[in-house]
Amino acid sequence: MTVLIGLLAFALLVGVPALGQEPPKGSPLSTLVETERAFSRMSVAEGTRAAFLAFFADEGVNFAPGPVNTRESLLKQPAPAGPPGVILEWVPVTADVSRAGDLGYTTGPWVRSERKPGGKPLAYGWYFTVWKKQADGSWKAVADIGTTTPAHVLPGADAFRAAEGTGERGSAAPPPQRANAADILTVEQKLSDLAARSALDAYLTLATETARLHRDGAEPIVGVAAVKSHLATNPDRLTFAPTKADVSESGDLGYVYGSYVSHGIAPGAGTEKRGYYLRVWKRQAGGWRLVADITTEQTTPAP
């Protein structure tokens, strides 16, 4: 009963229904979600080093706190002599894919625990991973970032639901106007220009109704009303410098990562902070709109 109550509270907290909808078996979204689950299972069974080497693309990065090539970094480290002393596991609770089925993302909670019977949890958080379809048809992670949160209970698989307005359309035709990385960088510059004056105005101008912000120390902020409340309570001025951007073949889903500077609300007040971000953009009828925005500060290590 205690676990059930915890799961229901978790579902209410993050806006995920206790009984979600699984995507059709064999669809790009389904294979992406199953890949994420297999990734977590391997992490539990063999450790994060083996799992990350198996599921990351050659160009894939994780944030520690800035972007680091995952495979290159891990291959420089000696393989552990035995099972690692901690377990990192996670559960996808929402995901989306492009119409072409070649680019997508997954997100959900993670828990790091001691590797022993009854091992106590050591840390909690949320991950966000961008995936890209490879030439052999497999999904590989190209960007992975995490934030810390208060304690929570990992939900079951039935907590999953597809993102609202998911691009899942099988082999449907792409939008009339194709897009590329330059389009993402253009809207990134617009966001940066607006945010340099007011982060609140910038995000409200460009965010989708179901946009999500992930920030260290808090559960995800989901939905435009919650985003507005958070940014009104935490006013800021921000500028962004993108490092990499990529867009799906169908031109409807893209991501970008880079660095940011927080200038505070009073010019010259000495409150400047620096960090890194990962964003997902989705092209809708009115143009590109922000789906997800995850940040890590330079002083905060990623999980």
Secondary structure, DSSP 8 states (H G I E B T S, - for coil): -HHHHHHHHHHHHHT--SS-----TTSHHHHHHHHHHHHHHHHHHH-HHHHHHHHEEEEEEEESSSEEEHHHHHHTS---SS--SEEEEE---EEEE-TTSSEEEEEEEEEEEESSTT--EEEEEEEEEEEEE-TTS-EEEEEEEEEE-S------GGG-EE-TT----TT----SS---HHHHHHHHHHHHHHHTT-HHHHHHHHEEEEEEEE-TTS--EESHHHHHHHHHHS---EEEEEEEEEE-TTSSEEEEEEEEEE--SSTTSS--EEEEEEEEEEEETTEEEEEEEEEEETTS---
